[in-house]
Protein backbone atom coordinates (compact mmCIF):
# COMPACT_ATOMS: atom_id res chain seq x y z
CA UNK A 1 0.00 0.00 0.00
CA UNK A 2 1.46 3.32 -1.01
CA UNK A 3 1.05 6.63 -2.78
CA UNK A 4 1.88 7.38 -6.39
CA UNK A 5 4.92 9.60 -6.78
CA UNK A 6 3.98 10.68 -10.29
CA UNK A 7 1.11 10.49 -12.77
CA UNK A 8 1.00 7.12 -14.58
CA UNK A 9 2.73 6.98 -17.96
CA UNK A 10 1.38 4.65 -20.65
CA UNK A 11 3.67 3.32 -23.38
CA UNK A 12 2.11 1.90 -26.56
CA UNK A 13 3.94 -0.70 -28.65
CA UNK A 14 3.70 -1.36 -32.39
CA UNK A 15 2.01 -4.74 -31.81
CA UNK A 16 -0.89 -3.06 -29.94
CA UNK A 17 0.30 -3.96 -26.45
CA UNK A 18 0.79 -1.31 -23.80
CA UNK A 19 2.11 -0.91 -20.30
CA UNK A 20 1.50 1.76 -17.69
CA UNK A 21 4.37 2.68 -15.38
CA UNK A 22 4.45 4.70 -12.17
CA UNK A 23 6.44 5.02 -8.98
CA UNK A 24 4.94 4.04 -5.64
CA UNK A 25 6.14 5.25 -2.23
CA UNK A 26 5.64 3.04 0.81
CA UNK A 27 6.51 4.33 4.27
CA UNK A 28 6.97 2.97 7.74
CA UNK A 29 7.32 4.86 10.99
CA UNK A 30 8.60 3.85 14.40
CA UNK A 31 9.87 5.28 17.66
CA UNK A 32 13.64 5.11 18.16
CA UNK A 33 14.40 2.89 21.17
CA UNK A 34 17.28 5.03 22.40
CA UNK A 35 16.16 8.60 21.77
CA UNK A 36 12.39 8.15 21.79
CA UNK A 37 12.36 10.19 18.59
CA UNK A 38 9.77 9.35 15.94
CA UNK A 39 11.43 8.07 12.73
CA UNK A 40 10.08 7.50 9.23
CA UNK A 41 11.54 5.69 6.21
CA UNK A 42 10.17 5.74 2.67
CA UNK A 43 10.92 3.20 -0.06
CA UNK A 44 10.23 3.82 -3.76
CA UNK A 45 9.03 1.05 -6.07
CA UNK A 46 8.86 0.89 -9.88
CA UNK A 47 5.42 -0.44 -10.86
CA UNK A 48 4.58 -1.95 -14.27
CA UNK A 49 0.93 -2.62 -15.19
CA UNK A 50 -0.18 -4.70 -18.22
CA UNK A 51 -3.55 -5.50 -19.79
CA UNK A 52 -6.60 -4.11 -17.97
CA UNK A 53 -4.40 -2.99 -15.07
CA UNK A 54 -2.62 -0.63 -17.50
CA UNK A 55 -5.93 0.85 -18.65
CA UNK A 56 -7.31 1.24 -15.12
CA UNK A 57 -4.11 2.81 -13.76
CA UNK A 58 -4.07 5.36 -16.58
CA UNK A 59 -7.77 6.18 -16.17
CA UNK A 60 -8.13 6.33 -12.40
CA UNK A 61 -4.75 6.97 -10.76
CA UNK A 62 -2.84 10.22 -10.42
CA UNK A 63 0.06 11.56 -8.40
CA UNK A 64 -0.71 11.12 -4.69
CA UNK A 65 -3.36 8.39 -5.15
CA UNK A 66 -3.37 5.72 -2.44
CA UNK A 67 -3.32 2.24 -3.98
CA UNK A 68 -2.81 -1.41 -3.01
CA UNK A 69 -0.51 -3.29 -5.39
CA UNK A 70 0.29 -6.97 -5.39
CA UNK A 71 2.61 -8.51 -7.93
CA UNK A 72 5.74 -10.30 -8.94
CA UNK A 73 9.14 -8.64 -8.68
CA UNK A 74 11.54 -8.79 -11.60
CA UNK A 75 15.16 -7.70 -11.52
CA UNK A 76 16.90 -6.46 -14.64
CA UNK A 77 19.98 -4.57 -15.69
CA UNK A 78 20.69 -2.11 -18.48
CA UNK A 79 23.49 0.08 -19.74
CA UNK A 80 23.42 3.85 -19.27
CA UNK A 81 26.30 6.28 -19.66
CA UNK A 82 28.74 3.38 -19.93
CA UNK A 83 27.69 1.88 -16.59
CA UNK A 84 25.54 -1.11 -15.72
CA UNK A 85 22.39 -0.06 -13.85
CA UNK A 86 20.16 -2.42 -11.86
CA UNK A 87 16.44 -2.03 -11.30
CA UNK A 88 13.71 -3.99 -9.53
CA UNK A 89 10.17 -3.68 -10.88
CA UNK A 90 6.84 -4.93 -9.57
CA UNK A 91 4.55 -6.40 -12.26
CA UNK A 92 0.95 -5.92 -11.14
CA UNK A 93 -1.24 -8.98 -10.54
CA UNK A 94 -3.72 -7.24 -8.21
CA UNK A 95 -4.57 -3.55 -7.83
CA UNK A 96 -7.11 -1.87 -5.56
CA UNK A 97 -7.80 1.86 -5.44
CA UNK A 98 -7.86 3.14 -1.88
CA UNK A 99 -8.38 6.83 -2.72
CA UNK A 100 -11.66 8.06 -4.18
CA UNK A 101 -11.47 7.90 -7.97
CA UNK A 102 -12.99 10.32 -10.43
CA UNK A 103 -14.77 8.88 -13.46
CA UNK A 104 -13.04 9.94 -16.70
Biopython code that builds the backbone (N, CA, C, O; Angstrom):
import numpy as np
from Bio.PDB.StructureBuilder import StructureBuilder

atoms = [
    (1, "UNK", "N", (0.862, -1.167, 0.000)),
    (1, "UNK", "CA", (0.000, 0.000, 0.000)),
    (1, "UNK", "C", (0.901, 1.219, 0.000)),
    (1, "UNK", "O", (1.810, 1.339, 0.821)),
    (2, "UNK", "N", (0.636, 2.123, -0.933)),
    (2, "UNK", "CA", (1.455, 3.323, -1.011)),
    (2, "UNK", "C", (0.797, 4.394, -1.849)),
    (2, "UNK", "O", (-0.323, 4.236, -2.335)),
    (3, "UNK", "N", (1.524, 5.495, -2.007)),
    (3, "UNK", "CA", (1.052, 6.635, -2.779)),
    (3, "UNK", "C", (1.871, 6.787, -4.045)),
    (3, "UNK", "O", (3.085, 6.584, -4.043)),
    (4, "UNK", "N", (1.190, 7.151, -5.138)),
    (4, "UNK", "CA", (1.883, 7.380, -6.394)),
    (4, "UNK", "C", (2.767, 8.611, -6.287)),
    (4, "UNK", "O", (2.354, 9.645, -5.763)),
    (5, "UNK", "N", (3.982, 8.488, -6.788)),
    (5, "UNK", "CA", (4.921, 9.602, -6.781)),
    (5, "UNK", "C", (4.838, 10.440, -8.031)),
    (5, "UNK", "O", (5.409, 11.530, -8.091)),
    (6, "UNK", "N", (4.130, 9.944, -9.037)),
    (6, "UNK", "CA", (3.976, 10.676, -10.293)),
    (6, "UNK", "C", (2.703, 10.193, -10.985)),
    (6, "UNK", "O", (2.156, 9.150, -10.629)),
    (7, "UNK", "N", (2.241, 10.944, -11.963)),
    (7, "UNK", "CA", (1.107, 10.490, -12.766)),
    (7, "UNK", "C", (1.543, 9.276, -13.580)),
    (7, "UNK", "O", (2.688, 9.220, -14.029)),
    (8, "UNK", "N", (0.651, 8.301, -13.778)),
    (8, "UNK", "CA", (1.003, 7.121, -14.580)),
    (8, "UNK", "C", (1.355, 7.509, -16.015)),
    (8, "UNK", "O", (0.796, 8.450, -16.579)),
    (9, "UNK", "N", (2.287, 6.766, -16.582)),
    (9, "UNK", "CA", (2.727, 6.981, -17.961)),
    (9, "UNK", "C", (2.460, 5.703, -18.752)),
    (9, "UNK", "O", (2.953, 4.633, -18.394)),
    (10, "UNK", "N", (1.685, 5.815, -19.822)),
    (10, "UNK", "CA", (1.379, 4.649, -20.651)),
    (10, "UNK", "C", (2.255, 4.662, -21.893)),
    (10, "UNK", "O", (2.408, 5.690, -22.553)),
    (11, "UNK", "N", (2.828, 3.500, -22.201)),
    (11, "UNK", "CA", (3.671, 3.321, -23.380)),
    (11, "UNK", "C", (2.966, 2.340, -24.298)),
    (11, "UNK", "O", (2.606, 1.238, -23.882)),
    (12, "UNK", "N", (2.767, 2.741, -25.552)),
    (12, "UNK", "CA", (2.113, 1.897, -26.564)),
    (12, "UNK", "C", (3.179, 1.289, -27.470)),
    (12, "UNK", "O", (4.131, 1.960, -27.868)),
    (13, "UNK", "N", (3.003, 0.010, -27.786)),
    (13, "UNK", "CA", (3.935, -0.702, -28.646)),
    (13, "UNK", "C", (3.313, -0.934, -30.022)),
    (13, "UNK", "O", (2.092, -0.902, -30.176)),
    (14, "UNK", "N", (4.163, -1.168, -31.012)),
    (14, "UNK", "CA", (3.703, -1.362, -32.395)),
    (14, "UNK", "C", (2.737, -2.531, -32.542)),
    (14, "UNK", "O", (1.873, -2.504, -33.418)),
    (15, "UNK", "N", (2.864, -3.558, -31.705)),
    (15, "UNK", "CA", (2.006, -4.735, -31.811)),
    (15, "UNK", "C", (0.648, -4.548, -31.131)),
    (15, "UNK", "O", (-0.158, -5.478, -31.089)),
    (16, "UNK", "N", (0.392, -3.336, -30.592)),
    (16, "UNK", "CA", (-0.888, -3.056, -29.944)),
    (16, "UNK", "C", (-0.863, -3.207, -28.433)),
    (16, "UNK", "O", (-1.782, -2.756, -27.750)),
    (17, "UNK", "N", (0.180, -3.836, -27.904)),
    (17, "UNK", "CA", (0.305, -3.963, -26.455)),
    (17, "UNK", "C", (0.638, -2.614, -25.833)),
    (17, "UNK", "O", (1.083, -1.690, -26.514)),
    (18, "UNK", "N", (0.415, -2.519, -24.532)),
    (18, "UNK", "CA", (0.791, -1.305, -23.800)),
    (18, "UNK", "C", (1.089, -1.661, -22.358)),
    (18, "UNK", "O", (0.634, -2.681, -21.841)),
    (19, "UNK", "N", (1.855, -0.807, -21.728)),
    (19, "UNK", "CA", (2.108, -0.910, -20.296)),
    (19, "UNK", "C", (1.910, 0.478, -19.694)),
    (19, "UNK", "O", (2.065, 1.494, -20.372)),
    (20, "UNK", "N", (1.570, 0.499, -18.424)),
    (20, "UNK", "CA", (1.496, 1.755, -17.693)),
    (20, "UNK", "C", (2.469, 1.650, -16.534)),
    (20, "UNK", "O", (2.449, 0.683, -15.772)),
    (21, "UNK", "N", (3.333, 2.672, -16.408)),
    (21, "UNK", "CA", (4.370, 2.685, -15.380)),
    (21, "UNK", "C", (4.115, 3.838, -14.419)),
    (21, "UNK", "O", (3.614, 4.893, -14.809)),
    (22, "UNK", "N", (4.472, 3.618, -13.154)),
    (22, "UNK", "CA", (4.453, 4.701, -12.175)),
    (22, "UNK", "C", (5.314, 4.313, -10.989)),
    (22, "UNK", "O", (5.641, 3.142, -10.801)),
    (23, "UNK", "N", (5.677, 5.300, -10.194)),
    (23, "UNK", "CA", (6.438, 5.023, -8.976)),
    (23, "UNK", "C", (5.479, 5.024, -7.790)),
    (23, "UNK", "O", (4.497, 5.766, -7.765)),
    (24, "UNK", "N", (5.783, 4.180, -6.813)),
    (24, "UNK", "CA", (4.940, 4.036, -5.635)),
    (24, "UNK", "C", (5.814, 4.175, -4.393)),
    (24, "UNK", "O", (6.832, 3.494, -4.263)),
    (25, "UNK", "N", (5.416, 5.055, -3.486)),
    (25, "UNK", "CA", (6.143, 5.252, -2.232)),
    (25, "UNK", "C", (5.429, 4.514, -1.112)),
    (25, "UNK", "O", (4.229, 4.695, -0.905)),
    (26, "UNK", "N", (6.171, 3.682, -0.390)),
    (26, "UNK", "CA", (5.645, 3.036, 0.809)),
    (26, "UNK", "C", (6.476, 3.529, 1.988)),
    (26, "UNK", "O", (7.692, 3.685, 1.877)),
    (27, "UNK", "N", (5.818, 3.772, 3.111)),
    (27, "UNK", "CA", (6.509, 4.333, 4.273)),
    (27, "UNK", "C", (6.228, 3.518, 5.523)),
    (27, "UNK", "O", (5.185, 2.877, 5.653)),
    (28, "UNK", "N", (7.171, 3.560, 6.422)),
    (28, "UNK", "CA", (6.968, 2.970, 7.742)),
    (28, "UNK", "C", (7.489, 3.965, 8.767)),
    (28, "UNK", "O", (8.437, 4.706, 8.508)),
    (29, "UNK", "N", (6.861, 3.969, 9.922)),
    (29, "UNK", "CA", (7.320, 4.859, 10.986)),
    (29, "UNK", "C", (7.456, 4.064, 12.283)),
    (29, "UNK", "O", (6.769, 3.063, 12.487)),
    (30, "UNK", "N", (8.339, 4.519, 13.143)),
    (30, "UNK", "CA", (8.603, 3.854, 14.401)),
    (30, "UNK", "C", (9.204, 4.857, 15.382)),
    (30, "UNK", "O", (9.601, 5.959, 15.004)),
    (31, "UNK", "N", (9.260, 4.462, 16.615)),
    (31, "UNK", "CA", (9.865, 5.283, 17.658)),
    (31, "UNK", "C", (11.248, 4.710, 17.946)),
    (31, "UNK", "O", (11.377, 3.518, 18.225)),
    (32, "UNK", "N", (12.273, 5.538, 17.881)),
    (32, "UNK", "CA", (13.641, 5.114, 18.158)),
    (32, "UNK", "C", (13.745, 4.657, 19.612)),
    (32, "UNK", "O", (13.322, 5.369, 20.523)),
    (33, "UNK", "N", (14.306, 3.472, 19.823)),
    (33, "UNK", "CA", (14.396, 2.890, 21.170)),
    (33, "UNK", "C", (15.283, 3.708, 22.108)),
    (33, "UNK", "O", (15.022, 3.784, 23.308)),
    (34, "UNK", "N", (16.316, 4.311, 21.563)),
    (34, "UNK", "CA", (17.280, 5.027, 22.401)),
    (34, "UNK", "C", (16.880, 6.477, 22.657)),
    (34, "UNK", "O", (16.958, 6.955, 23.789)),
    (35, "UNK", "N", (16.456, 7.167, 21.619)),
    (35, "UNK", "CA", (16.160, 8.597, 21.766)),
    (35, "UNK", "C", (14.680, 8.885, 22.014)),
    (35, "UNK", "O", (14.322, 9.957, 22.502)),
    (36, "UNK", "N", (13.818, 7.912, 21.670)),
    (36, "UNK", "CA", (12.387, 8.149, 21.790)),
    (36, "UNK", "C", (11.833, 8.988, 20.656)),
    (36, "UNK", "O", (10.641, 9.294, 20.610)),
    (37, "UNK", "N", (12.730, 9.360, 19.731)),
    (37, "UNK", "CA", (12.356, 10.192, 18.587)),
    (37, "UNK", "C", (11.556, 9.374, 17.564)),
    (37, "UNK", "O", (11.845, 8.200, 17.330)),
    (38, "UNK", "N", (10.560, 10.006, 16.969)),
    (38, "UNK", "CA", (9.772, 9.345, 15.937)),
    (38, "UNK", "C", (10.564, 9.362, 14.629)),
    (38, "UNK", "O", (11.063, 10.408, 14.215)),
    (39, "UNK", "N", (10.676, 8.210, 13.985)),
    (39, "UNK", "CA", (11.433, 8.066, 12.730)),
    (39, "UNK", "C", (10.494, 7.610, 11.629)),
    (39, "UNK", "O", (9.455, 7.003, 11.891)),
    (40, "UNK", "N", (10.875, 7.910, 10.388)),
    (40, "UNK", "CA", (10.084, 7.498, 9.231)),
    (40, "UNK", "C", (11.037, 7.167, 8.084)),
    (40, "UNK", "O", (12.014, 7.879, 7.854)),
    (41, "UNK", "N", (10.745, 6.083, 7.369)),
    (41, "UNK", "CA", (11.540, 5.688, 6.206)),
    (41, "UNK", "C", (10.594, 5.434, 5.042)),
    (41, "UNK", "O", (9.544, 4.812, 5.202)),
    (42, "UNK", "N", (10.978, 5.919, 3.880)),
    (42, "UNK", "CA", (10.167, 5.744, 2.668)),
    (42, "UNK", "C", (10.968, 4.970, 1.635)),
    (42, "UNK", "O", (12.139, 5.266, 1.396)),
    (43, "UNK", "N", (10.338, 3.987, 1.028)),
    (43, "UNK", "CA", (10.925, 3.202, -0.063)),
    (43, "UNK", "C", (10.150, 3.514, -1.335)),
    (43, "UNK", "O", (8.934, 3.701, -1.300)),
    (44, "UNK", "N", (10.862, 3.569, -2.461)),
    (44, "UNK", "CA", (10.233, 3.815, -3.758)),
    (44, "UNK", "C", (10.277, 2.550, -4.593)),
    (44, "UNK", "O", (11.290, 1.850, -4.629)),
    (45, "UNK", "N", (9.165, 2.260, -5.267)),
    (45, "UNK", "CA", (9.028, 1.050, -6.072)),
    (45, "UNK", "C", (8.631, 1.424, -7.501)),
    (45, "UNK", "O", (7.819, 2.325, -7.715)),
    (46, "UNK", "N", (9.213, 0.724, -8.472)),
    (46, "UNK", "CA", (8.855, 0.892, -9.879)),
    (46, "UNK", "C", (7.738, -0.096, -10.191)),
    (46, "UNK", "O", (7.925, -1.305, -10.055)),
    (47, "UNK", "N", (6.586, 0.405, -10.607)),
    (47, "UNK", "CA", (5.416, -0.442, -10.863)),
    (47, "UNK", "C", (5.157, -0.500, -12.366)),
    (47, "UNK", "O", (5.190, 0.520, -13.054)),
    (48, "UNK", "N", (4.897, -1.714, -12.864)),
    (48, "UNK", "CA", (4.581, -1.948, -14.268)),
    (48, "UNK", "C", (3.223, -2.650, -14.333)),
    (48, "UNK", "O", (3.042, -3.718, -13.748)),
    (49, "UNK", "N", (2.274, -2.045, -15.046)),
    (49, "UNK", "CA", (0.933, -2.621, -15.191)),
    (49, "UNK", "C", (0.691, -2.996, -16.649)),
    (49, "UNK", "O", (0.972, -2.206, -17.550)),
    (50, "UNK", "N", (0.172, -4.197, -16.882)),
    (50, "UNK", "CA", (-0.178, -4.699, -18.215)),
    (50, "UNK", "C", (-1.689, -4.864, -18.311)),
    (50, "UNK", "O", (-2.405, -4.726, -17.320)),
    (51, "UNK", "N", (-2.158, -5.157, -19.503)),
    (51, "UNK", "CA", (-3.552, -5.497, -19.788)),
    (51, "UNK", "C", (-4.524, -4.504, -19.147)),
    (51, "UNK", "O", (-4.308, -3.294, -19.212)),
    (52, "UNK", "N", (-5.584, -5.007, -18.534)),
    (52, "UNK", "CA", (-6.600, -4.113, -17.965)),
    (52, "UNK", "C", (-6.056, -3.284, -16.808)),
    (52, "UNK", "O", (-6.577, -2.207, -16.523)),
    (53, "UNK", "N", (-5.008, -3.776, -16.136)),
    (53, "UNK", "CA", (-4.395, -2.986, -15.069)),
    (53, "UNK", "C", (-3.778, -1.708, -15.643)),
    (53, "UNK", "O", (-3.823, -0.653, -15.011)),
    (54, "UNK", "N", (-3.201, -1.810, -16.843)),
    (54, "UNK", "CA", (-2.618, -0.632, -17.495)),
    (54, "UNK", "C", (-3.690, 0.401, -17.791)),
    (54, "UNK", "O", (-3.506, 1.591, -17.539)),
    (55, "UNK", "N", (-4.821, -0.066, -18.332)),
    (55, "UNK", "CA", (-5.928, 0.851, -18.648)),
    (55, "UNK", "C", (-6.473, 1.507, -17.383)),
    (55, "UNK", "O", (-6.658, 2.724, -17.347)),
    (56, "UNK", "N", (-6.732, 0.714, -16.348)),
    (56, "UNK", "CA", (-7.313, 1.243, -15.116)),
    (56, "UNK", "C", (-6.369, 2.212, -14.411)),
    (56, "UNK", "O", (-6.813, 3.234, -13.886)),
    (57, "UNK", "N", (-5.078, 1.905, -14.394)),
    (57, "UNK", "CA", (-4.109, 2.808, -13.760)),
    (57, "UNK", "C", (-4.098, 4.147, -14.477)),
    (57, "UNK", "O", (-4.085, 5.199, -13.838)),
    (58, "UNK", "N", (-4.103, 4.108, -15.815)),
    (58, "UNK", "CA", (-4.071, 5.355, -16.583)),
    (58, "UNK", "C", (-5.351, 6.163, -16.378)),
    (58, "UNK", "O", (-5.301, 7.390, -16.288)),
    (59, "UNK", "N", (-6.484, 5.490, -16.304)),
    (59, "UNK", "CA", (-7.770, 6.181, -16.172)),
    (59, "UNK", "C", (-8.028, 6.747, -14.779)),
    (59, "UNK", "O", (-8.556, 7.852, -14.648)),
    (60, "UNK", "N", (-7.659, 6.000, -13.741)),
    (60, "UNK", "CA", (-8.128, 6.331, -12.399)),
    (60, "UNK", "C", (-7.067, 6.792, -11.404)),
    (60, "UNK", "O", (-7.410, 7.346, -10.359)),
    (61, "UNK", "N", (-5.786, 6.576, -11.706)),
    (61, "UNK", "CA", (-4.748, 6.970, -10.756)),
    (61, "UNK", "C", (-4.090, 8.273, -11.164)),
    (61, "UNK", "O", (-4.031, 8.614, -12.345)),
    (62, "UNK", "N", (-3.599, 8.994, -10.173)),
    (62, "UNK", "CA", (-2.841, 10.216, -10.418)),
    (62, "UNK", "C", (-1.844, 10.383, -9.278)),
    (62, "UNK", "O", (-1.912, 9.674, -8.273)),
    (63, "UNK", "N", (-0.936, 11.303, -9.438)),
    (63, "UNK", "CA", (0.061, 11.562, -8.398)),
    (63, "UNK", "C", (-0.639, 11.744, -7.052)),
    (63, "UNK", "O", (-1.593, 12.513, -6.935)),
    (64, "UNK", "N", (-0.153, 11.026, -6.038)),
    (64, "UNK", "CA", (-0.713, 11.120, -4.694)),
    (64, "UNK", "C", (-1.770, 10.082, -4.370)),
    (64, "UNK", "O", (-2.093, 9.883, -3.199)),
    (65, "UNK", "N", (-2.327, 9.405, -5.395)),
    (65, "UNK", "CA", (-3.357, 8.390, -5.151)),
    (65, "UNK", "C", (-2.826, 7.296, -4.232)),
    (65, "UNK", "O", (-1.674, 6.875, -4.338)),
    (66, "UNK", "N", (-3.698, 6.843, -3.324)),
    (66, "UNK", "CA", (-3.366, 5.724, -2.439)),
    (66, "UNK", "C", (-3.860, 4.446, -3.112)),
    (66, "UNK", "O", (-5.024, 4.360, -3.503)),
    (67, "UNK", "N", (-2.976, 3.450, -3.249)),
    (67, "UNK", "CA", (-3.325, 2.235, -3.980)),
    (67, "UNK", "C", (-2.649, 1.022, -3.334)),
    (67, "UNK", "O", (-1.559, 1.109, -2.768)),
    (68, "UNK", "N", (-3.352, -0.116, -3.446)),
    (68, "UNK", "CA", (-2.812, -1.412, -3.010)),
    (68, "UNK", "C", (-2.329, -2.128, -4.260)),
    (68, "UNK", "O", (-3.084, -2.281, -5.220)),
    (69, "UNK", "N", (-1.088, -2.564, -4.253)),
    (69, "UNK", "CA", (-0.508, -3.291, -5.391)),
    (69, "UNK", "C", (0.026, -4.621, -4.894)),
    (69, "UNK", "O", (0.690, -4.699, -3.860)),
    (70, "UNK", "N", (-0.274, -5.654, -5.644)),
    (70, "UNK", "CA", (0.294, -6.969, -5.392)),
    (70, "UNK", "C", (0.873, -7.423, -6.718)),
    (70, "UNK", "O", (0.270, -7.199, -7.768)),
    (71, "UNK", "N", (2.034, -8.059, -6.682)),
    (71, "UNK", "CA", (2.611, -8.509, -7.933)),
    (71, "UNK", "C", (3.919, -9.237, -7.757)),
    (71, "UNK", "O", (4.370, -9.513, -6.646)),
    (72, "UNK", "N", (4.503, -9.534, -8.881)),
    (72, "UNK", "CA", (5.742, -10.299, -8.943)),
    (72, "UNK", "C", (6.894, -9.328, -9.189)),
    (72, "UNK", "O", (6.797, -8.439, -10.034)),
    (73, "UNK", "N", (7.976, -9.505, -8.450)),
    (73, "UNK", "CA", (9.136, -8.645, -8.681)),
    (73, "UNK", "C", (10.024, -9.258, -9.759)),
    (73, "UNK", "O", (10.194, -10.475, -9.840)),
    (74, "UNK", "N", (10.581, -8.380, -10.577)),
    (74, "UNK", "CA", (11.539, -8.790, -11.600)),
    (74, "UNK", "C", (12.742, -7.866, -11.501)),
    (74, "UNK", "O", (12.606, -6.652, -11.351)),
    (75, "UNK", "N", (13.904, -8.458, -11.587)),
    (75, "UNK", "CA", (15.155, -7.702, -11.523)),
    (75, "UNK", "C", (15.755, -7.702, -12.922)),
    (75, "UNK", "O", (15.774, -8.726, -13.605)),
    (76, "UNK", "N", (16.243, -6.536, -13.336)),
    (76, "UNK", "CA", (16.897, -6.461, -14.643)),
    (76, "UNK", "C", (18.036, -5.461, -14.580)),
    (76, "UNK", "O", (18.152, -4.675, -13.641)),
    (77, "UNK", "N", (18.866, -5.513, -15.598)),
    (77, "UNK", "CA", (19.975, -4.568, -15.693)),
    (77, "UNK", "C", (19.986, -3.973, -17.092)),
    (77, "UNK", "O", (19.476, -4.566, -18.043)),
    (78, "UNK", "N", (20.578, -2.787, -17.197)),
    (78, "UNK", "CA", (20.687, -2.112, -18.476)),
    (78, "UNK", "C", (21.923, -1.221, -18.454)),
    (78, "UNK", "O", (22.490, -0.946, -17.397)),
    (79, "UNK", "N", (22.322, -0.782, -19.619)),
    (79, "UNK", "CA", (23.494, 0.077, -19.745)),
    (79, "UNK", "C", (23.046, 1.532, -19.904)),
    (79, "UNK", "O", (22.143, 1.834, -20.685)),
    (80, "UNK", "N", (23.686, 2.420, -19.157)),
    (80, "UNK", "CA", (23.418, 3.852, -19.274)),
    (80, "UNK", "C", (24.705, 4.603, -18.960)),
    (80, "UNK", "O", (25.328, 4.381, -17.922)),
    (81, "UNK", "N", (25.087, 5.477, -19.851)),
    (81, "UNK", "CA", (26.302, 6.279, -19.663)),
    (81, "UNK", "C", (27.525, 5.412, -19.384)),
    (81, "UNK", "O", (28.384, 5.771, -18.579)),
    (82, "UNK", "N", (27.594, 4.264, -20.062)),
    (82, "UNK", "CA", (28.744, 3.384, -19.927)),
    (82, "UNK", "C", (28.790, 2.574, -18.643)),
    (82, "UNK", "O", (29.785, 1.904, -18.370)),
    (83, "UNK", "N", (27.722, 2.627, -17.848)),
    (83, "UNK", "CA", (27.690, 1.880, -16.593)),
    (83, "UNK", "C", (26.497, 0.931, -16.581)),
    (83, "UNK", "O", (25.471, 1.200, -17.206)),
    (84, "UNK", "N", (26.641, -0.168, -15.872)),
    (84, "UNK", "CA", (25.541, -1.110, -15.721)),
    (84, "UNK", "C", (24.651, -0.640, -14.581)),
    (84, "UNK", "O", (25.126, -0.428, -13.465)),
    (85, "UNK", "N", (23.373, -0.479, -14.856)),
    (85, "UNK", "CA", (22.385, -0.061, -13.853)),
    (85, "UNK", "C", (21.492, -1.252, -13.547)),
    (85, "UNK", "O", (21.224, -2.079, -14.418)),
    (86, "UNK", "N", (21.031, -1.333, -12.300)),
    (86, "UNK", "CA", (20.158, -2.420, -11.861)),
    (86, "UNK", "C", (18.847, -1.833, -11.381)),
    (86, "UNK", "O", (18.824, -0.781, -10.742)),
    (87, "UNK", "N", (17.754, -2.517, -11.693)),
    (87, "UNK", "CA", (16.442, -2.033, -11.301)),
    (87, "UNK", "C", (15.558, -3.217, -10.901)),
    (87, "UNK", "O", (15.656, -4.299, -11.481)),
    (88, "UNK", "N", (14.706, -3.003, -9.919)),
    (88, "UNK", "CA", (13.707, -3.989, -9.525)),
    (88, "UNK", "C", (12.344, -3.391, -9.823)),
    (88, "UNK", "O", (12.060, -2.259, -9.433)),
    (89, "UNK", "N", (11.505, -4.143, -10.512)),
    (89, "UNK", "CA", (10.169, -3.679, -10.882)),
    (89, "UNK", "C", (9.128, -4.635, -10.324)),
    (89, "UNK", "O", (9.388, -5.829, -10.180)),
    (90, "UNK", "N", (7.958, -4.113, -10.013)),
    (90, "UNK", "CA", (6.836, -4.930, -9.565)),
    (90, "UNK", "C", (5.829, -4.983, -10.705)),
    (90, "UNK", "O", (5.327, -3.946, -11.138)),
    (91, "UNK", "N", (5.529, -6.192, -11.198)),
    (91, "UNK", "CA", (4.550, -6.398, -12.262)),
    (91, "UNK", "C", (3.210, -6.727, -11.613)),
    (91, "UNK", "O", (3.073, -7.737, -10.923)),
    (92, "UNK", "N", (2.233, -5.869, -11.841)),
    (92, "UNK", "CA", (0.951, -5.915, -11.143)),
    (92, "UNK", "C", (0.164, -7.184, -11.464)),
    (92, "UNK", "O", (-0.013, -7.547, -12.627)),
    (93, "UNK", "N", (-0.308, -7.860, -10.391)),
    (93, "UNK", "CA", (-1.238, -8.981, -10.542)),
    (93, "UNK", "C", (-2.546, -8.691, -9.797)),
    (93, "UNK", "O", (-3.547, -9.379, -9.997)),
    (94, "UNK", "N", (-2.526, -7.673, -8.940)),
    (94, "UNK", "CA", (-3.724, -7.236, -8.213)),
    (94, "UNK", "C", (-3.554, -5.760, -7.896)),
    (94, "UNK", "O", (-2.479, -5.329, -7.481)),
    (95, "UNK", "N", (-4.622, -4.983, -8.094)),
    (95, "UNK", "CA", (-4.569, -3.553, -7.829)),
    (95, "UNK", "C", (-5.916, -3.110, -7.277)),
    (95, "UNK", "O", (-6.964, -3.409, -7.850)),
    (96, "UNK", "N", (-5.877, -2.394, -6.155)),
    (96, "UNK", "CA", (-7.112, -1.866, -5.558)),
    (96, "UNK", "C", (-6.912, -0.389, -5.267)),
    (96, "UNK", "O", (-5.914, 0.007, -4.665)),
    (97, "UNK", "N", (-7.860, 0.411, -5.694)),
    (97, "UNK", "CA", (-7.801, 1.855, -5.445)),
    (97, "UNK", "C", (-8.279, 2.129, -4.039)),
    (97, "UNK", "O", (-9.368, 1.698, -3.661)),
    (98, "UNK", "N", (-7.489, 2.836, -3.258)),
    (98, "UNK", "CA", (-7.856, 3.139, -1.882)),
    (98, "UNK", "C", (-8.215, 4.616, -1.698)),
    (98, "UNK", "O", (-8.728, 5.006, -0.649)),
    (99, "UNK", "N", (-7.948, 5.425, -2.708)),
    (99, "UNK", "CA", (-8.382, 6.828, -2.722)),
    (99, "UNK", "C", (-9.646, 6.901, -3.555)),
    (99, "UNK", "O", (-9.861, 6.067, -4.434)),
    (100, "UNK", "N", (-10.486, 7.893, -3.287)),
    (100, "UNK", "CA", (-11.656, 8.059, -4.175)),
    (100, "UNK", "C", (-11.173, 8.316, -5.607)),
    (100, "UNK", "O", (-10.208, 9.047, -5.827)),
    (101, "UNK", "N", (-11.859, 7.705, -6.569)),
    (101, "UNK", "CA", (-11.474, 7.896, -7.970)),
    (101, "UNK", "C", (-12.543, 8.718, -8.680)),
    (101, "UNK", "O", (-13.734, 8.627, -8.383)),
    (102, "UNK", "N", (-12.073, 9.521, -9.623)),
    (102, "UNK", "CA", (-12.992, 10.317, -10.434)),
    (102, "UNK", "C", (-13.227, 9.573, -11.750)),
    (102, "UNK", "O", (-12.287, 9.057, -12.355)),
    (103, "UNK", "N", (-14.461, 9.522, -12.177)),
    (103, "UNK", "CA", (-14.772, 8.885, -13.460)),
    (103, "UNK", "C", (-14.236, 9.767, -14.578)),
    (103, "UNK", "O", (-14.399, 10.987, -14.543)),
    (104, "UNK", "N", (-13.587, 9.144, -15.583)),
    (104, "UNK", "CA", (-13.038, 9.935, -16.699)),
    (104, "UNK", "C", (-14.143, 10.517, -17.575)),
    (104, "UNK", "O", (-13.855, 11.206, -18.554)),
]
sb = StructureBuilder()
sb.init_structure("model")
sb.init_model(0)
sb.init_chain("A")
sb.init_seg("    ")
for serial, (resi, resn, name, xyz) in enumerate(atoms, 1):
    if name == "N":
        sb.init_residue(resn, " ", resi, " ")
    sb.init_atom(name, np.array(xyz, "f"), 0.0, 1.0, " ", f" {name:<3s}", serial, name[0])
structure = sb.get_structure()
